[in-house]
């Protein structure tokens, strides 16, 4: 067995050593950078590397190390917004679950209104939201299957699409901008629409009771 000298250990060791503390510090720095981006955007200023570094209290090269390109920086910001402000988890499986989710999300939208609005009108923000579409679609389809199991597959698909129109940031923005509604009032409007839509569908397709498995 070949003995490794202290000099070799010093040279080789750091490459193979993973420091949990260093990883935690890096994660904390990343969060500070994203929070700085959010603060700058809320203030209506341009999100530049220099501005982000100053706001986060780090060197500009640190921002580049975590987000080498502006696209990656914006994607990180939109991901942070989705996680901390939209409160969307795609776990709704019933009509009541969906209404509760609307109320949580709309409250978050109001809390971070400038950021949510910016996300809605950014190509990068759209790309991030499109990346969630499979999970979002599955949630709406599951809610419809539970609420209107008697509807044929094509109609269930249409109902799921309609639910997505109702439970969305664009819906919140429209009600806020054109009707002056706050989160609670906007959520009540959307709840009325959701419940009316599904109740009407159950009247039209009464072939099975809600809660039973949908037909194939």
C-alpha positions in Angstrom: 0.0 0.0 0.0 1.4 3.4 -1.0 1.6 5.9 1.8 0.3 9.4 1.1 2.5 12.2 2.3 1.0 15.1 4.3 1.8 17.4 1.4 -0.3 15.1 -0.9 -3.1 15.0 1.6 -3.2 18.8 1.7 -3.2 19.0 -2.0 -5.8 16.2 -2.6 -8.0 16.5 0.5 -10.0 19.6 -0.2 -11.1 18.4 -3.6 -12.8 15.3 -2.1 -14.2 17.0 1.0 -17.8 18.2 1.1 -18.4 20.8 3.8 -22.0 20.9 5.0 -21.3 24.4 6.5 -20.0 25.7 3.2 -23.1 24.3 1.4 -25.4 26.0 3.9 -23.5 29.3 3.5 -23.8 29.1 -0.3 -27.5 28.4 0.0 -28.0 31.3 2.4 -26.1 33.6 0.0 -28.3 32.5 -2.9 -31.4 33.3 -0.9 -30.0 36.8 -0.1 -29.3 37.4 -3.7 -32.8 36.4 -4.7 -34.4 38.5 -2.0 -32.3 41.4 -3.2 -33.6 40.9 -6.7 -37.1 41.0 -5.4 -36.5 44.2 -3.4 -35.0 45.9 -6.4 -37.9 44.9 -8.6 -40.5 46.0 -6.0 -38.8 49.4 -5.9 -39.2 49.7 -9.7 -35.5 49.7 -10.4 -33.5 47.7 -13.0 -32.2 44.3 -11.8 -28.5 44.6 -12.6 -25.6 42.6 -11.2 -24.2 45.7 -9.5 -27.5 46.6 -7.9 -28.2 43.1 -6.7 -24.7 42.8 -5.2 -25.1 46.1 -3.4 -28.6 45.2 -2.1 -27.5 41.8 -1.0 -24.3 43.0 0.6 -22.0 40.8 -1.4 -19.4 41.3 -4.1 -20.6 41.4 -7.7 -18.5 38.3 -8.6 -20.5 36.4 -5.9 -23.7 37.1 -7.8 -22.1 35.9 -11.0 -20.9 32.7 -9.3 -24.4 31.8 -8.3 -26.1 33.1 -11.4 -23.6 33.2 -14.3 -26.1 34.7 -16.8 -29.0 37.2 -16.6 -31.4 34.4 -17.8 -30.3 32.2 -14.8 -30.7 35.1 -12.4 -34.2 35.9 -13.7 -35.2 32.2 -13.6 -34.0 32.0 -10.0 -36.1 35.1 -9.1 -39.2 33.7 -10.7 -38.7 30.4 -8.9 -38.3 32.3 -5.6 -41.5 34.2 -6.3 -43.5 31.0 -7.1 -42.3 29.4 -3.9 -42.7 32.3 -1.5 -45.6 34.3 -2.9 -47.9 32.1 -4.9 -48.3 29.3 -2.4 -49.2 26.9 -5.2 -48.6 23.2 -4.3 -50.8 21.5 -6.9 -52.2 19.2 -4.2 -55.9 20.1 -4.6 -58.0 17.0 -5.2 -61.5 18.3 -4.6 -63.7 21.4 -5.3 -63.2 22.6 -1.7 -59.4 22.0 -1.9 -59.3 24.1 -5.0 -61.3 27.0 -3.5 -59.0 27.0 -0.5 -55.9 27.0 -2.8 -57.3 30.0 -4.6 -57.7 32.0 -1.4 -54.1 31.2 -0.3 -52.6 32.0 -3.7 -54.6 35.3 -4.2 -53.5 36.4 -0.7 -49.9 35.8 -1.8 -50.4 37.6 -5.1 -51.6 40.7 -3.2 -48.7 40.5 -0.8 -46.2 40.5 -3.7 -48.3 42.3 -6.3 -45.4 44.2 -8.1 -43.4 40.9 -8.4 -46.4 38.8 -9.6 -47.3 41.5 -12.2 -43.8 41.6 -13.5 -43.7 37.8 -13.7 -46.9 37.8 -15.7 -45.4 40.1 -18.3 -42.0 38.5 -18.5 -41.0 35.9 -21.1 -38.8 34.3 -18.5 -41.7 34.3 -16.0 -43.9 32.6 -18.6 -41.3 29.9 -19.2 -41.0 29.2 -15.5 -44.8 28.9 -15.2 -45.0 26.7 -18.3 -42.5 24.4 -16.6 -45.2 23.7 -13.9 -48.0 23.0 -16.4 -48.0 19.2 -16.2 -48.5 19.3 -12.4 -51.1 22.1 -12.8 -53.0 20.3 -15.5 -53.1 17.0 -13.4 -54.5 18.9 -10.4 -57.3 20.5 -12.4 -58.1 17.2 -14.1 -58.2 15.4 -10.7 -60.6 18.0 -9.3 -62.9 17.7 -12.3 -62.8 13.9 -12.1 -63.9 14.0 -8.5 -66.5 16.7 -8.9 -68.1 15.6 -12.2 -67.4 11.9 -12.7 -70.4 11.6 -15.0 -69.0 13.9 -17.6 -67.4 12.4 -20.8 -63.6 12.8 -21.1 -63.8 15.6 -23.6 -66.0 17.7 -21.3 -63.8 16.9 -18.3 -60.9 18.3 -20.3 -62.8 21.5 -21.1 -63.8 21.9 -17.5 -60.2 21.4 -16.3 -59.1 24.1 -18.7 -61.8 26.5 -17.5 -60.7 25.9 -13.9 -57.2 26.9 -14.9 -58.5 30.2 -16.4 -60.3 30.9 -13.1 -57.5 29.9 -10.7 -54.7 31.9 -12.2 -52.6 35.0 -11.7 -54.0 36.6 -14.8 -57.5 36.2 -13.3 -56.3 37.8 -10.1 -54.7 40.7 -12.1 -57.9 41.3 -14.1 -60.1 41.5 -11.0 -57.5 43.7 -9.2 -57.0 46.1 -12.1 -60.4 46.4 -13.6 -62.6 45.8 -10.6 -60.4 47.1 -7.8 -60.9 43.9 -5.8 -58.5 42.8 -3.1 -57.4 39.2 -2.6 -60.4 38.1 -0.5 -63.0 39.7 -2.8 -61.3 38.4 -6.0 -61.1 34.9 -4.4 -64.9 35.1 -3.6 -65.6 35.9 -7.3 -63.5 33.0 -8.5 -65.1 30.7 -5.9 -68.6 31.6 -7.2 -67.5 30.9 -10.7 -65.8 27.6 -9.8 -68.8 26.3 -7.8 -71.3 27.5 -10.4 -69.4 25.9 -13.3 -69.1 22.5 -11.5 -72.7 22.5 -10.2 -73.9 23.2 -13.7 -71.8 20.4 -15.1 -73.2 18.0 -12.5 -76.7 18.9 -13.6 -75.8 18.3 -17.2 -74.0 15.0 -16.6 -75.7 13.3 -13.6 -74.5 9.9 -14.6 -72.5 9.2 -11.5 -72.3 10.6 -7.9 -69.5 13.0 -7.0 -66.7 11.2 -5.3 -66.9 8.0 -7.4 -64.2 7.1 -9.8 -64.7 8.6 -13.2 -65.6 6.4 -16.2 -62.7 5.3 -18.4 
